[in-house]
Amino acid sequence: MGCICLLFCMDADTHGFGSDGGKAVAIVSNKYRPYMEALDALKETLAAELAMPMEVVYMDSDLQQDPDVLVDRFAGRDEISVFIAVGPEAAYFLWNNLAEHGAKKFYTMVLNPEKVLPRIEDGCGVSFNLPVVEQVKIIHRAFSSFRRIGLICNPENNAAMLQSAIEAGRASGIEIVPIEVKDRKEIKASLQRNLPAVDGLWMIPDKTVITESLVAYIIREAITKGVPVFGYNRYFYEKGAALCYLFDYVDIGFQTGRLVVGVLRGEDCVNSAPNYRVWYNVKVLEAMGTPYDRGAFDGERIGPGP
């Protein structure tokens, strides 16, 4: 990664110490709403469980600033007992610039933290990754007649995830078919070539194919060919995806807060998958005439969307 640019702003409530001693500092990549929702829940948890105040620093790529300015701000401040990075840019900065600070370090809402942290074994936090095996099992349970699932991505971005999906599919008795696109200009031709040969289309976070306009286009093309789409947020659902994995950002904030509290009380530091839920789109499934197993959706986490 190149030079990280910083804009730091402090919350008004940054004074005092928790009853258990120390202060938390949250370094937030930007004021992206999901980050803010998680941050509020995180702050609430630390205040309720440890009476620990939190200082918040926001990073902003629009302002050119020397990262050393922020490093110097925290140097020698022994009252800081916890750093929490919210977002990948913040995690990169924390682990690469404040490694020598004695405070415990956590991350949250980081996609593929093993690509962000210098050593993933030194990490402790909540990723933005849904376990591939779980996703495949849910798809297989819900659509047991499906034998071939297309997974659209740029292998240069998601080679490891693609390989894990192929292996998980093999274990579940379904074939994961890579629909590889190395450039956005390849998407149309790749869909035309592959959609007729798959039972479903699985979309994952991939910077080559994920923009709102591309998501809408891909879902529309798949539905036209009678292929249901599996996505990973509410926007996919609203645009016609048949099944979506959704993050609850507030819940991830509480999850991260509980992890921090547990570690400070002596529990092991672990890397955790985020809490999530699953919506299936009854209107889309019935309109497409797609067979699915309603019984697969029994449970607290899985159900019909609004």
N, C-alpha and C positions, 0 to 999 in steps of 0.2 A: 504493500500500500504506500501511496505517496504521502506527502506532508498532510497532516490532519489540521484543519482549520477550526478555530474555537471562538465561540462567543459564550462567556460565562455570566450567568445571572443567578442571584441568590434569592431563595425564598425568604419571605419576611420572618418566618419562624425558624431562625437558625441559632438561637442562643440557648444556653443551658446545657445540662447533661442529663442523661437517663439515670434513673434510680439505680440501675445495675452498673452504671459507669460508662462513659463514652458517648460518642456521637456517630451517627451514620452519615455518609455522603453518597448521594446518588448522582452519577454522571449519566446524562440522558443524551442519546444521539441527536434528537431533535424533538420538536413539539408535535409530532405525529400523534393523532388522537389515541390510537391504541396504547402508545407508550404512556401517555398521560393518564389513561384509565388504570393501567397497571400500577403506575407510580402512586396514585392516590390510595389504592388498596394496600400497597406495600407500606406506605407511610402510616396508614391506619393500623396495620398489624404491629409494626414496631412500637408505635405509641401505646397501644393497648397492652401488649405483652411485656414490654421492657421499659416503658416510659422513656423511649429513646428518641430524641429529636433528630431531624434530618435536614441536612443542607443539600440543596439541589443545584447542579451545574448543568446548563444546556450547551450542547455543541451545535455550531451552525456553520455550514460550509460557505455561507455567503460572506463571511468576514475573514480576511486573511489575518491570522494571529499566530504567534510562535507558541507551540505546545509547551515550551519551557516556562512560559508565564504561569500556566496552570500547575505545572509540577512544583514550581517555587511556592505557589499559594499553599500547597499542602505539606511542604517540607517542614519537618520538625514539629508538626502538630500532633502531639501524643494523645490528645483527647479524641482523635478519630480512631474508632475501633473497627469500623466496617466501611468498605467501599462497595457499592453496588452499581454495576454497569447495566443500563437499560438500552438495548440495541447493539448491533455489531460494531459500529464505529466507536461507541463508548467502551465496549469490551476490549477492542484492539488497543485503544489509548491506555486503558487502565493496566492491562497486563504488560504492555511494552514500555510504559513510562513511569509507572508507580510500583514496579515490582519490588523495589527495595523498602517501601513503606511497610511497617510492621502490622498494619491493619489487615483483617481478614478480607478476602476479595470474593465477590459473587457476581454472576451475570444473569440476565434474564432477557427473554425475547430475542435470542440470537439464533439465526438459522445457520446450521452447520458450524457449530462452535469449534470443531476440530480444525476448520480452515481459518479461524480468526485468532484463536489463542496460540501462543508459541508452543505450548505443550498441553494437550487436552487433559492429560492426567493431573495437571495442576489446577484445572478448572473446577468450579463448583457453582451450580446454578440450574436454571430452567431454560432449555433450548426452545427453539421454534419448530422443532422437528417432530412430526408424528411418526411413531414406529412403523416402518414399512410393513412388517409382518402383520401388525394389527389391521392396517388398511386393507391389505390383500384378503385377510380372513373375513372382514366385514363385507367386502365386495363379493367374495365367493359364497358366503352364507346367504346374502340377499338375492344374488342372481346365480343360483346353483346350476342353471342350464348353460351359462356362458362358459365357453372353452378358450376363447382368445380375446385378450384385453390389450388394446393398443395403449402405449404410454408415450405421449408426445413430449419431447425435450431435446435440448442440445446436449449431446454426450460430453462435450467439453466442459459443460457446467455441472452435469449431474451423473457422471459415469458411475460413481460408487452407489448412488441411489438406484440407478437403473439396474446394476448388477444385483443389488439386494432384492429388488422387485422381481427380477427373473427367478432368483433362487426361491423366494417366498412363494411365487406363483407355482413353481414346480412342485413344492411341498404340498400345495393345496390342490394340485391336479389341474391347473390352468396354465396356459401359455401367455406370458407377457411379451407382447410384440413391440419392439422398439420402433417408434416413428420418429426418426432422427431429422432434426432441422438445425443446420448450422448457421442459417441466415433467415431472417423473416421473409425474404422473397421466396424461400423454398416451401413455405407453409402450404400454400394453395395446392401445388403439385403433389406434395407429400400426402395431404389429406385425400386428394382424388385417387391416389394410388393405393392407399392403405385402408381407408374407411370401409370399402366393400368386403374386406377380409377379416374384420374384427367384430366382436359382439358388443363391445363397449369401449369408450375412450376415456383414459385416465389422464388428468392434467395435474401437474405438480408445480411448485414455485420454480420458475426457470426464466431468467431475465431475457432470453431470446424470444420467448413466445408469450410472455405475460405482460400485456397492457390491457386496459379495459376494452379498447376497440378490438384487439385480437381475440380476447376471451369471447366477446359477443359473436364475432365472426366464426370462430371455431365451433362454438356450441350450435350456432345456426346451421352450419354446414353438416355437422354430425346428425342433428335432428332430421334434416332433409334426407339423409341417407338411412334414417331409422336406427341410428346408433346412439344410445344414451351416454351422457357424459358424467364423469365423477370429478368433482372439484373440491375446493378447500376453503371457501369463505362464502359469505352471504351474497356477494355479487354474482357468483356462479349460479347460486340457487335462483336469484331473481331473473337471470338471463336464460334459465331453462335447464340447468343441470339436473340430472335425475337424483343424484346423491351428493351430499357435501359434508366434508369434515369442517367443523367450525371451532375456532378458538374463542373462549370467553376471556377477554383481556383483563377484566376485573378479577376473575377467578385466578388467572395466572399471577396477578399481583399478590393476591392472598397466598397462593401456593409458594411464591418466592419468599414472602414474609415469613411463612411458617418454616421454610428451610433455613433462613437466616437465624431465626429464633432458636431452632433446634440445634444448629451448629454452635451458637454462642452458649448453649446450655450443655454442651458436651457430646452431642450426637455426631455421627460420621458425616463428612462432607461428600455429597454425591452429585452427579450430573443427572438431571431429571428430565423426562419428557413432559410436555405441557398438558394440562387438563384440556379435554376437548369434548365436543358432543357431535352427533351426526344427525343431519336432517335428510329425509327422503322426500321427493317431490311427487305427491300423489297425482296431482293434475297432469304433470308431464308424463309420468309412467302410464297412466290410464289413456291419455291422448295418443301416446305412441303404441299402445297395446303391448308394452314390454312386460313379460312375466317376471314376477318377483315374489319372494317369500315373505309375507307379512310377519310371520313368526320370528324372522331373523331380527326384527326391529323391536322386540319386546325388551324393555329395560329402561333404566333411568336416563341413560346417556343417549339413547337412540330412539328417534320417533319422527313423525311427520312434521314438516316445517309449517310455518304460518300460511 
